[in-house]
Amino acid sequence: MGSRIPSHKLSSGLYVSGRPEQLKERQPTMASRAVPYTGGNIKNSGDLCKMFDIYHTDQGPPTLKTSRGSSSSSQLNSGSVRSGLSSGSLGGTKSSGSGPIHPTGLITSGPIGASVGRRSGHLESTGSIGNGKPVVYGSAVTKLSEVKIRFKVSKAVMWVFVVLMVMALVVGGFLMVAVKKPLILVSIGAILALVIMVLIWNCSLKMNGLLMFLKRYPDAELRGAIDGQYVKVTGVVTCGSVPLETSFQKVSRCVYVSTELYEYKGLCGNSENPKQRCLSWGCRHAERYVADFYISDFQTGLRALVKAGYGSKVSVLVKPANVVDVNKGNRELSPTFVQWLADNNISTGDRLMRLKEGYIKEGSTVSVIGIVRRHENVLMIVPPTEPVSTGFQWSRFLLPTYAEGMVLTCDESQSADVIPV
């Protein structure tokens, strides 16, 4: 006896095998509605702003209602109280977490640079660049003093020479009285006068003598330079991690800047510097800075890092150019200069003033004299331990002179076009 297979009829009228499917009870679901795009408007954000404790100025945070019998521990453990302590409203207290919603709908931590920890440690400015206020650099920038070129002659030799000249005068005078021949004293006096002229010649041309020596010094190839070699490299410079800017003209992207203010002292005038002589120009204010930069060698094309920052000994031989000449009559015609004096806390007075600025801009051709250092495939030029000496220049009657540290020279004029980099 066969078994009968159950079948059932569908709503379309078709018979199919099997028993009809029993309808299961559907679980109750919560009603949902489409959330419109807010576009960053806090009024339309709804619960999104409440999640991050961001409220509109017209709508403050929800108040916490507690019963009289609630303890202080329950209040501290409440989520509303914790969120109220850790964050505040948009228009009132500062938020330590998220910031305002931007028109893009993104919740950010505030504008770039708003946090204290995001500022670079190398450059600390007292004001925005370009408003005339002085810029205070960090330890990555070396503050230079005035370049001093000295004679490389020992003091013992100088004292022996002075003693010999005095003894020659005494002996000449004695012979003139004893022998009755003044020619001996005249000869000794002529020799002494010639020596004094040579000394004056050296004092007036010691800067030019050093520059001529550095210009004639041959350039070295960085490709074949070994570690510790004394080299001179000529090439185009580019800024390092800290570019510099001149104080008055606001020339940006520089590797070296200097701003010097001079004042003239007359016969009866007063000066801020008590050591300043009458009828002369004296330095009233000076700013000289240099930082690490890169130089591309003209001969090989290699790029080397010049370590001039972080307190290195550097002698920059760049002649500053006159920018402003101010007297009592035209002082009011230069408001920018008056503002610069006020920003640097310099009194004006009625004295003649002259402002000079010098700089080495990115793209300039510079000659660097220093020591080669190689460290982990990084080619560097560092200041030498011994000062740069010219030696005797007999053809020009020049004594040996020297400059301390690394020497930087830039022959081209600051008004000339530099190579774009």
C-alpha positions as CSV (number, residue, x, y, z in Angstrom):
1,M,0.0,0.0,0.0
2,G,1.7,3.2,-1.2
3,S,1.9,6.4,0.7
4,R,0.4,9.6,-0.6
5,I,2.7,12.7,-1.1
6,P,1.1,15.8,0.4
7,S,0.7,18.8,-1.9
8,H,-0.8,22.3,-1.7
9,K,-2.1,25.0,-4.1
10,L,-0.3,28.3,-4.5
11,S,-2.0,31.7,-4.8
12,S,-1.3,31.5,-8.6
13,G,-3.3,28.3,-8.9
14,L,-0.3,26.0,-9.3
15,Y,-0.1,22.8,-7.3
16,V,3.2,21.9,-5.8
17,S,4.3,19.1,-3.6
18,G,5.0,19.5,0.0
19,R,3.1,21.1,2.9
20,P,2.4,24.8,2.9
21,E,5.0,27.0,4.7
22,Q,3.8,28.2,8.0
23,L,4.3,32.0,8.6
24,K,6.6,32.8,11.4
25,E,6.0,35.7,13.7
26,R,8.3,38.6,12.9
27,Q,10.3,40.2,15.7
28,P,9.2,43.7,16.5
29,T,11.6,46.3,15.1
30,M,12.1,49.9,16.2
31,A,10.9,52.5,13.8
32,S,13.7,54.2,11.9
33,R,13.7,57.3,9.8
34,A,16.2,58.7,7.3
35,V,18.6,61.2,8.8
36,P,19.0,64.3,6.6
37,Y,22.5,65.6,5.8
38,T,23.3,68.3,8.2
39,G,26.2,70.0,6.3
40,G,27.9,70.7,9.6
41,N,25.1,72.8,11.0
42,I,24.9,72.1,14.7
43,K,21.2,72.9,15.0
44,N,20.4,70.1,12.6
45,S,22.9,67.6,13.9
46,G,20.7,66.1,16.6
47,D,22.1,63.2,18.5
48,L,25.4,63.4,16.5
49,C,26.4,66.5,18.4
50,K,25.2,65.0,21.7
51,M,27.6,62.0,21.2
52,F,30.6,64.4,21.2
53,D,29.1,66.9,23.8
54,I,28.9,69.7,21.2
55,Y,26.0,72.1,21.7
56,H,24.9,75.3,20.1
57,T,25.3,78.5,21.9
58,D,21.5,78.8,22.2
59,Q,21.2,75.2,23.5
60,G,23.3,74.4,26.5
61,P,24.2,70.9,27.8
62,P,21.5,68.9,29.4
63,T,21.0,69.4,33.1
64,L,21.5,66.5,35.5
65,K,18.5,65.9,37.7
66,T,19.4,64.0,40.9
67,S,17.3,63.1,43.9
68,R,18.0,64.3,47.3
69,G,19.1,60.9,48.4
70,S,21.7,60.4,45.8
71,S,25.3,60.2,47.0
72,S,28.2,62.2,45.7
73,S,29.9,59.0,44.3
74,S,26.9,58.4,42.0
75,Q,27.2,62.0,40.7
76,L,30.8,61.6,39.9
77,N,30.2,58.2,38.2
78,S,27.5,59.6,36.0
79,G,28.2,59.8,32.3
80,S,26.7,63.3,31.9
81,V,28.9,64.6,34.7
82,R,32.1,63.1,33.3
83,S,31.4,64.5,29.9
84,G,30.6,67.8,31.3
85,L,34.0,67.9,33.2
86,S,36.1,66.6,30.3
87,S,34.6,68.8,27.6
88,G,32.6,72.0,27.3
89,S,30.2,73.8,25.0
90,L,31.3,75.2,21.7
91,G,30.9,78.8,22.6
92,G,32.0,78.6,26.2
93,T,34.7,76.5,27.7
94,K,37.6,74.9,25.7
95,S,37.2,71.4,24.5
96,S,40.1,69.1,25.1
97,G,38.9,66.5,22.6
98,S,37.0,67.2,19.4
99,G,36.5,70.6,18.0
100,P,33.7,72.2,15.9
101,I,32.0,70.6,12.9
102,H,33.3,72.0,9.7
103,P,31.0,72.6,6.6
104,T,32.3,69.3,5.3
105,G,30.6,67.4,8.2
106,L,34.0,66.3,9.6
107,I,34.7,66.6,13.3
108,T,38.3,67.8,13.7
109,S,40.6,68.6,16.7
110,G,40.8,72.3,15.8
111,P,42.7,74.5,13.3
112,I,46.2,73.6,12.3
113,G,48.7,75.2,14.6
114,A,46.2,75.7,17.5
115,S,47.8,73.1,19.6
116,V,51.0,74.0,21.5
117,G,52.9,70.9,20.6
118,R,52.6,71.4,16.8
119,R,55.0,74.4,16.6
120,S,58.4,73.7,15.3
121,G,61.1,73.8,17.9
122,H,63.6,75.6,15.6
123,L,61.7,78.8,15.0
124,E,59.9,80.7,17.8
125,S,58.4,83.9,16.5
126,T,57.1,86.7,18.7
127,G,54.8,87.8,16.0
128,S,53.7,86.8,12.5
129,I,56.4,87.1,9.8
130,G,55.9,90.3,7.8
131,N,54.5,92.6,10.4
132,G,57.9,94.1,11.4
133,K,58.2,92.5,14.8
134,P,61.5,90.8,15.6
135,V,61.9,87.1,15.1
136,V,63.5,85.0,17.8
137,Y,65.2,81.8,16.5
138,G,65.9,78.7,18.4
139,S,69.1,76.7,19.0
140,A,69.3,75.6,15.3
141,V,70.3,79.1,14.2
142,T,73.7,80.6,15.1
143,K,73.8,84.2,16.3
144,L,77.0,85.7,15.0
145,S,79.1,88.6,16.3
146,E,81.1,91.0,14.2
147,V,83.7,89.3,12.0
148,K,87.2,90.0,13.4
149,I,90.2,89.5,11.2
150,R,93.4,89.3,13.2
151,F,97.1,89.2,12.3
152,K,98.7,85.8,12.8
153,V,101.8,87.1,14.4
154,S,102.7,86.1,18.0
155,K,102.8,88.8,20.6
156,A,106.4,87.8,21.5
157,V,107.6,88.6,18.0
158,M,105.8,92.0,18.1
159,W,107.3,92.9,21.5
160,V,110.8,91.9,20.3
161,F,110.4,94.1,17.2
162,V,109.3,97.0,19.3
163,V,112.2,96.6,21.7
164,L,114.7,96.5,18.7
165,M,113.3,99.6,17.2
166,V,113.5,101.5,20.5
167,M,117.1,100.3,20.9
168,A,118.0,101.4,17.4
169,L,116.7,104.9,18.1
170,V,118.7,105.1,21.3
171,V,121.9,103.9,19.6
172,G,121.3,106.3,16.7
173,G,120.9,109.2,19.0
174,F,124.0,108.3,20.9
175,L,126.1,108.0,17.7
176,M,124.8,111.3,16.4
177,V,126.0,113.0,19.6
178,A,129.3,111.1,19.8
179,V,130.3,111.0,16.1
180,K,128.6,114.3,15.1
181,K,126.9,112.5,12.2
182,P,123.1,113.0,12.1
183,L,122.9,110.8,9.0
184,I,122.8,107.7,11.2
185,L,119.7,108.9,13.1
186,V,118.0,110.0,9.9
187,S,118.5,106.5,8.5
188,I,117.1,104.8,11.5
189,G,114.2,107.2,11.5
190,A,113.5,106.4,7.8
191,I,113.5,102.7,8.5
192,L,111.1,103.2,11.5
193,A,108.8,105.3,9.3
194,L,108.8,102.6,6.6
195,V,107.8,100.0,9.2
196,I,105.0,102.2,10.5
197,M,103.7,102.7,6.9
198,V,103.7,98.9,6.3
199,L,101.7,98.4,9.5
200,I,99.1,101.0,8.5
201,W,98.9,99.4,5.0
202,N,98.2,96.0,6.6
203,C,95.5,97.3,8.9
204,S,93.7,99.0,6.1
205,L,93.9,96.1,3.6
206,K,93.6,93.1,5.9
207,M,90.0,92.4,4.8
208,N,90.8,92.8,1.1
209,G,93.9,90.6,1.6
210,L,91.8,87.8,3.1
211,L,89.3,88.0,0.3
212,M,91.9,87.9,-2.4
213,F,93.5,84.9,-0.8
214,L,90.2,83.1,-0.6
215,K,89.4,84.0,-4.2
216,R,92.8,82.5,-5.4
217,Y,92.4,79.4,-3.3
218,P,91.6,76.5,-5.7
219,D,88.2,74.7,-5.5
220,A,88.2,71.1,-4.5
221,E,86.1,68.2,-5.9
222,L,83.7,66.8,-3.4
223,R,83.6,63.4,-5.2
224,G,87.2,62.6,-4.3
225,A,87.4,64.5,-1.0
226,I,88.3,62.3,1.9
227,D,87.1,62.6,5.5
228,G,88.9,65.4,7.3
229,Q,90.2,67.1,4.2
230,Y,90.4,70.9,4.1
231,V,88.4,72.1,1.1
232,K,87.0,75.1,-0.6
233,V,83.6,74.5,-2.4
234,T,81.8,76.9,-4.7
235,G,78.2,76.3,-5.7
236,V,74.6,77.2,-5.4
237,V,73.0,77.2,-1.9
238,T,69.6,76.0,-0.8
239,C,67.9,76.5,2.5
240,G,67.9,73.8,5.2
241,S,65.2,73.1,7.7
242,V,65.1,76.7,9.0
243,P,65.1,79.4,6.3
244,L,65.9,82.9,7.5
245,E,64.4,86.3,6.8
246,T,65.8,89.8,7.0
247,S,64.5,92.0,9.7
248,F,63.7,95.2,7.8
249,Q,63.2,94.3,4.1
250,K,61.6,90.9,4.9
251,V,63.7,89.1,2.3
252,S,62.7,85.4,2.8
253,R,64.4,82.1,2.0
254,C,67.9,83.2,3.1
255,V,70.7,81.1,4.7
256,Y,72.4,84.2,6.2
257,V,70.9,87.5,7.3
258,S,72.3,90.6,9.0
259,T,70.8,93.9,10.0
260,E,73.0,96.7,11.4
261,L,72.0,100.1,12.6
262,Y,74.6,102.8,12.8
263,E,74.4,106.3,14.3
264,Y,76.7,109.3,13.8
265,K,78.3,111.2,16.7
266,G,79.3,114.8,16.1
267,L,81.6,117.0,18.1
268,C,79.0,117.9,20.8
269,G,76.5,115.1,20.3
270,N,75.7,112.3,22.6
271,S,75.7,108.6,21.8
272,E,74.3,105.4,23.3
273,N,77.7,103.9,23.1
274,P,80.0,105.7,25.5
275,K,83.1,104.3,23.7
276,Q,82.2,105.8,20.4
277,R,84.6,108.5,19.2
278,C,83.5,111.9,17.9
279,L,82.9,112.5,14.2
280,S,82.4,108.7,13.6
281,W,79.8,106.1,12.9
282,G,79.1,103.6,15.6
283,C,77.0,100.4,15.6
284,R,73.8,100.9,17.7
285,H,72.0,97.6,16.9
286,A,73.1,94.4,15.1
287,E,71.4,91.1,14.2
288,R,73.4,88.4,12.4
289,Y,72.1,84.9,11.9
290,V,73.2,81.8,10.0
291,A,71.7,78.3,9.8
292,D,72.5,74.9,8.2
293,F,72.1,74.9,4.5
294,Y,73.0,72.8,1.4
295,I,75.5,73.6,-1.3
296,S,75.6,72.0,-4.8
297,D,79.2,71.8,-6.1
298,F,79.7,73.3,-9.5
299,Q,82.4,70.8,-10.5
300,T,80.8,67.5,-9.5
301,G,77.2,68.4,-8.9
302,L,77.2,66.7,-5.5
303,R,75.2,68.2,-2.7
304,A,76.7,68.7,0.7
305,L,75.2,69.8,4.0
306,V,77.0,72.8,5.5
307,K,76.8,72.7,9.3
308,A,76.7,76.4,10.1
309,G,74.0,76.3,12.8
310,Y,73.8,75.1,16.4
311,G,76.4,77.5,17.6
312,S,79.1,76.7,15.0
313,K,82.0,79.1,14.5
314,V,81.4,80.9,11.2
315,S,82.9,84.0,9.6
316,V,80.6,85.4,6.9
317,L,82.4,87.9,4.6
318,V,79.4,89.6,3.1
319,K,79.4,93.4,2.8
320,P,76.0,94.8,3.8
321,A,74.3,97.4,1.6
322,N,72.8,100.7,2.8
323,V,69.1,100.5,3.0
324,V,68.0,103.7,4.8
325,D,69.7,107.0,5.6
326,V,67.7,109.0,8.1
327,N,68.3,112.5,9.5
328,K,66.2,114.9,11.5
329,G,64.5,116.2,8.3
330,N,63.3,113.1,6.6
331,R,62.6,110.9,9.7
332,E,58.9,111.4,9.4
333,L,59.0,110.4,5.7
334,S,59.9,106.8,6.5
335,P,57.1,105.4,8.7
336,T,58.4,101.9,8.1
337,F,61.7,102.7,9.6
338,V,60.1,104.4,12.6
339,Q,57.9,101.3,13.1
340,W,61.0,99.1,12.9
341,L,62.7,101.1,15.6
342,A,59.7,100.8,17.8
343,D,59.5,97.1,17.3
344,N,63.1,96.7,18.4
345,N,62.8,99.1,21.3
346,I,65.3,101.6,19.9
347,S,64.9,105.3,20.7
348,T,65.0,107.7,17.7
349,G,66.4,111.0,19.0
350,D,67.8,113.6,16.6
351,R,71.0,111.7,15.5
352,L,71.9,110.7,12.0
353,M,71.1,107.0,11.5
354,R,72.0,104.5,8.8
355,L,70.5,101.0,8.4
356,K,72.4,98.3,6.5
357,E,71.3,94.8,5.6
358,G,73.2,91.9,4.1
359,Y,72.0,88.5,3.2
360,I,72.7,85.3,1.3
361,K,69.5,84.3,-0.5
362,E,68.6,80.8,-1.7
363,G,70.0,80.3,-5.2
364,S,73.1,82.5,-4.6
365,T,76.6,81.4,-5.5
366,V,78.7,81.0,-2.4
367,S,82.2,79.7,-1.5
368,V,82.6,77.7,1.6
369,I,85.9,76.8,3.3
370,G,85.8,74.0,5.9
371,I,86.5,70.4,6.7
372,V,84.8,67.4,4.9
373,R,82.9,65.0,7.1
374,R,81.2,61.8,5.9
375,H,78.7,60.1,8.2
376,E,76.4,57.3,7.0
377,N,76.5,58.4,3.3
378,V,75.8,62.0,4.3
379,L,78.4,64.5,3.0
380,M,78.9,67.4,5.3
381,I,81.2,70.5,5.6
382,V,82.0,71.5,9.2
383,P,84.0,74.3,10.7
384,P,87.8,73.6,11.0
385,T,89.5,73.4,14.3
386,E,92.3,75.7,13.2
387,P,91.6,79.2,11.9
388,V,91.9,80.0,8.2
389,S,95.3,81.8,7.7
390,T,96.5,83.6,4.6
391,G,100.2,83.4,5.2
392,F,102.7,86.0,4.1
393,Q,101.8,87.8,0.9
394,W,105.1,89.3,0.0
395,S,104.0,90.7,-3.3
396,R,101.5,93.0,-1.6
397,F,103.5,93.5,1.7
398,L,100.8,91.9,3.7
399,L,101.3,90.0,7.0
400,P,99.5,86.7,7.7
401,T,95.9,87.2,8.7
402,Y,93.3,84.7,9.8
403,A,89.5,84.3,10.4
404,E,88.1,81.9,12.9
405,G,85.8,79.0,12.0
406,M,84.2,78.2,8.7
407,V,84.4,81.0,6.1
408,L,81.5,82.0,3.8
409,T,81.9,84.4,0.9
410,C,79.4,85.7,-1.6
411,D,80.8,87.9,-4.4
412,E,77.6,88.6,-6.3
413,S,75.4,91.7,-5.5
414,Q,72.3,91.2,-3.5
415,S,70.3,93.1,-6.1
416,A,71.3,90.6,-8.9
417,D,69.1,87.8,-9.9
418,V,69.8,84.5,-8.3
419,I,69.5,81.0,-9.7
420,P,66.0,79.7,-9.1
421,V,66.0,76.4,-7.1
